[in-house]
Amino acid sequence: MTETTTPPIAPAPDAKRPRNLPRNRPQGQPQRTREVHPVLQKLFELYPKLFGAHFLPLKLGAFQDLLAAHPEAFKRDELKIALGLHARSTPYLECVAAGHPRHDLQGEPVEPVAPEHVHHAIMEVFRRRQARSKEDLRPYVRAHLVEAIEASGLSREDYLERIRTQDELSNALLEEAFAELAAKAAKREALVRAFEASGKTVEEFAEMYGMASADVTSALERTRRAHPAP
C-alpha cells in the first residue's frame, strides 16, 4: 500500500508533534471565524496556553477547576455553554485528534486522552473537512487512524470494544487501518526473521539492506514486544 501523507491536524506547542502536521493558526491570537463568546475571550486572557493561538486538550474536571479558581469571574451556566462551544470547535477537535494529552489549568500534561475520544475527534475533523473538500480525504484519515491505533497500545479486539461504533464509514476506515497495520507487522516480522538468520550485527544487516540502523532496531523491539519470549 502506498504510504500516505498524514492529514493536516494541528499540533499544540511544546508537545510531542505527530509527523507531517502543519501549524494551526497565526500565533498569539485565538481563532476568530465568528464573534467569540465573552467567556471564551476571558478564558483566553486567563489561560493563553490552553485557549490561545493553539488549543490543548483539557483535563477531565476542568469545568469544576475553573469555577473553583474563579468563583467571581464565571457563572456556572455561562461557563458550561462556553466550554461546550470550545470542545465542539474544529481547532479543539484537531488537538485531540493529534494525540496530545489532557492538560490542567497550569498547562501541564496530566493524562492521555482516551482512545475512543481520539477516534471520535479524528472522524469528526475528517467529516467536516470532507464536506468542504473535493479531494477524497479517506487516505489521510486512514493514516491518522493507523497512528491512533498504534499509540493506544490496544489489541484490535480491545480497540473495537472501546470505539463501539455503528457508523459504516468509520467501520470501513477502521478495517482498512487494521489491514494496513497487519501488513506492516508482517513486514517487520519478515525483517526480524531475515536478521536472525543472517548472523549479522544490526549495523551490518542495515548496511546490507540499505536501511538505517535505527529502523532495524525499532522493528526488532516492536516485534519482540508483540511476541515476548516465553
C-alpha positions as a printed Julia matrix, in Angstrom:
230×3 Matrix{Float64}:
   0.0     0.0    0.0
   1.36    3.45  -0.88
   2.31    5.49   2.14
   0.04    8.48   2.6
   0.96   11.85   3.99
  -0.74   12.41   7.29
  -3.64   14.9    7.12
  -3.22   18.4    8.49
  -4.44   18.08  12.05
  -2.84   20.84  14.04
  -0.37   20.2   16.88
  -0.02   22.15  20.07
   3.22   23.96  21.0
   5.7    22.36  23.41
   4.14   18.94  22.88
   5.34   15.9   21.0
   4.37   16.67  17.43
   2.92   13.98  15.15
   4.68   13.79  11.8
   3.68   15.97   8.86
   1.25   18.13  10.81
   1.38   21.85   9.93
   0.69   24.64  12.36
  -2.82   25.61  13.33
  -3.43   29.36  13.43
  -1.47   32.63  13.45
   0.46   32.77  16.7
  -0.75   34.99  19.54
  -4.44   35.06  18.55
  -7.44   32.85  19.27
  -9.28   31.7   16.17
 -11.94   34.25  15.22
 -14.04   32.89  12.41
 -17.06   34.43  14.2
 -17.7    36.56  17.25
 -16.03   34.98  20.26
 -18.18   34.11  23.25
 -17.25   36.57  26.05
 -16.47   33.73  28.47
 -14.11   32.16  25.93
 -12.44   35.55  25.48
 -11.94   35.71  29.25
 -10.53   32.18  29.28
  -8.14   33.16  26.5
  -6.92   36.09  28.6
  -6.52   33.97  31.74
  -5.09   30.84  30.12
  -3.43   31.65  26.79
  -1.54   28.33  26.82
  -4.85   26.45  26.82
  -7.19   28.73  24.88
  -4.8    30.89  22.86
  -3.19   30.55  19.45
  -3.16   26.78  19.92
  -5.6    24.76  21.96
  -4.69   21.94  24.33
  -6.98   19.12  25.47
  -8.42   19.94  28.87
  -8.26   17.59  31.83
 -11.46   15.91  32.92
 -12.97   18.12  35.6
 -11.62   21.37  34.13
 -15.09   22.9   34.47
 -15.09   22.43  38.25
 -11.47   23.61  38.48
 -12.32   26.84  36.65
 -15.31   27.53  38.89
 -13.2    26.92  41.99
 -10.33   29.09  40.74
 -12.53   31.99  39.58
 -15.79   31.97  41.57
 -16.43   35.66  40.85
 -15.46   35.62  37.19
 -17.72   32.89  35.79
 -21.35   31.95  36.16
 -21.88   28.2   36.11
 -24.33   28.08  33.19
 -22.37   30.53  31.04
 -19.12   28.66  31.64
 -20.78   25.35  30.76
 -22.08   26.76  27.48
 -18.71   28.31  26.62
 -16.76   25.13  27.32
 -19.26   23.17  25.24
 -18.67   25.51  22.3
 -14.94   25.2   22.84
 -14.95   21.39  22.98
 -17.03   21.12  19.79
 -14.89   23.57  17.83
 -12.76   22.23  15.0
  -9.49   23.59  16.44
 -10.13   21.8   19.74
 -11.05   18.57  17.99
  -7.85   18.92  15.95
  -5.67   19.0   19.06
  -7.47   15.95  20.48
  -7.16   14.1   17.17
  -3.43   14.9   17.08
  -2.98   12.76  20.19
  -1.91   15.41  22.7
  -2.5    14.65  26.4
  -5.02   16.39  28.6
  -3.69   19.42  30.49
  -4.54   21.1   33.78
  -5.1    24.83  34.22
  -1.35   25.37  34.61
  -0.84   23.94  31.14
   0.82   20.78  32.46
   0.01   17.38  30.88
  -1.83   15.18  33.37
  -3.31   12.22  31.47
  -3.71   10.8   27.97
  -6.91   11.3   26.04
  -8.9     8.05  25.9
  -8.54    6.19  22.56
 -12.28    6.47  21.88
 -12.12   10.26  22.27
  -9.15   10.48  19.9
 -11.03    8.32  17.4
 -14.17   10.45  17.61
 -12.12   13.62  17.09
 -10.31   12.19  14.05
 -13.57   11.15  12.43
 -15.36   14.42  13.21
 -12.5    16.54  11.81
 -12.48   14.29   8.75
 -16.22   14.71   8.17
 -16.05   18.48   8.5
 -13.13   18.76   6.09
 -14.52   16.26   3.62
 -17.73   18.28   3.42
 -15.7    21.27   2.23
 -13.22   19.44   0.01
 -13.43   17.98  -3.48
 -10.47   15.73  -2.67
 -11.06   12.25  -1.25
  -9.64   12.57   2.27
 -10.11    8.94   3.26
  -6.45    8.01   2.68
  -5.44   10.82   5.01
  -7.83    9.9    7.8
  -6.81    6.25   7.48
  -3.19    7.28   8.11
  -4.3     9.07  11.3
  -6.31    6.08  12.43
  -3.25    3.86  11.99
  -1.23    6.23  14.19
  -4.01    6.42  16.78
  -4.39    2.64  16.99
  -0.63    2.17  17.35
  -0.44    4.89  20.0
  -3.29    3.32  22.0
  -1.32    0.1   22.54
  -4.6    -1.83  22.36
  -5.26   -5.04  20.5
  -7.74   -4.99  17.62
 -10.44   -6.51  19.82
  -9.88   -4.11  22.72
  -9.76   -1.08  20.43
 -13.02   -2.0   18.73
 -14.59   -2.64  22.12
 -13.66    0.88  23.19
 -14.88    2.51  19.97
 -18.26    0.72  19.73
 -19.37    2.5   16.56
 -22.18    1.52  14.2
 -21.16    4.13  11.64
 -20.48    2.38   8.32
 -17.83    4.82   7.14
 -15.96    4.69  10.45
 -16.06    0.88  10.45
 -14.84    0.71   6.84
 -11.93    3.03   7.57
 -11.08    1.05  10.7
 -10.96   -2.16   8.66
  -8.59   -0.5    6.19
  -6.43    0.81   9.03
  -6.21   -2.61  10.69
  -5.34   -4.2    7.33
  -2.51   -1.68   6.92
  -1.27   -2.39  10.44
  -1.33   -6.13   9.77
   0.72   -5.65   6.59
   3.24   -3.51   8.46
   3.52   -6.1   11.23
   4.08   -8.87   8.67
   6.88   -6.87   7.05
   8.53   -6.28  10.44
   8.34   -9.97  11.32
   9.85  -10.93   7.95
  12.65   -8.44   8.55
  13.3    -9.85  12.02
  13.44  -13.41  10.67
  15.91  -12.33   7.99
  18.02  -10.54  10.58
  18.08  -13.52  12.96
  19.06  -15.86  10.11
  21.79  -13.53   8.84
  24.17  -13.78  11.78
  24.96  -10.09  11.25
  25.06   -7.23  13.69
  22.33   -4.64  13.44
  24.73   -2.25  11.72
  25.93   -4.85   9.23
  22.4    -6.0    8.45
  21.17   -2.44   7.97
  24.05   -1.66   5.61
  23.43   -4.85   3.63
  19.78   -3.89   3.03
  20.33   -0.15   2.66
  18.42    0.65   5.83
  19.04    2.89   8.81
  20.23    1.03  11.91
  17.55    2.77  13.96
  14.82    1.34  11.69
  16.14   -2.19  12.13
  16.39   -1.74  15.9
  12.84   -0.36  16.03
  11.5    -3.32  14.04
  13.28   -5.76  16.36
  11.97   -4.09  19.51
   8.39   -3.81  18.27
   8.26   -7.43  17.09
   9.74   -8.69  20.36
   7.23   -6.67  22.38
   4.41   -8.14  20.33
   5.82  -11.66  20.69
   7.7   -11.82  24.0
   9.88  -14.82  24.67
   8.24  -17.44  26.95
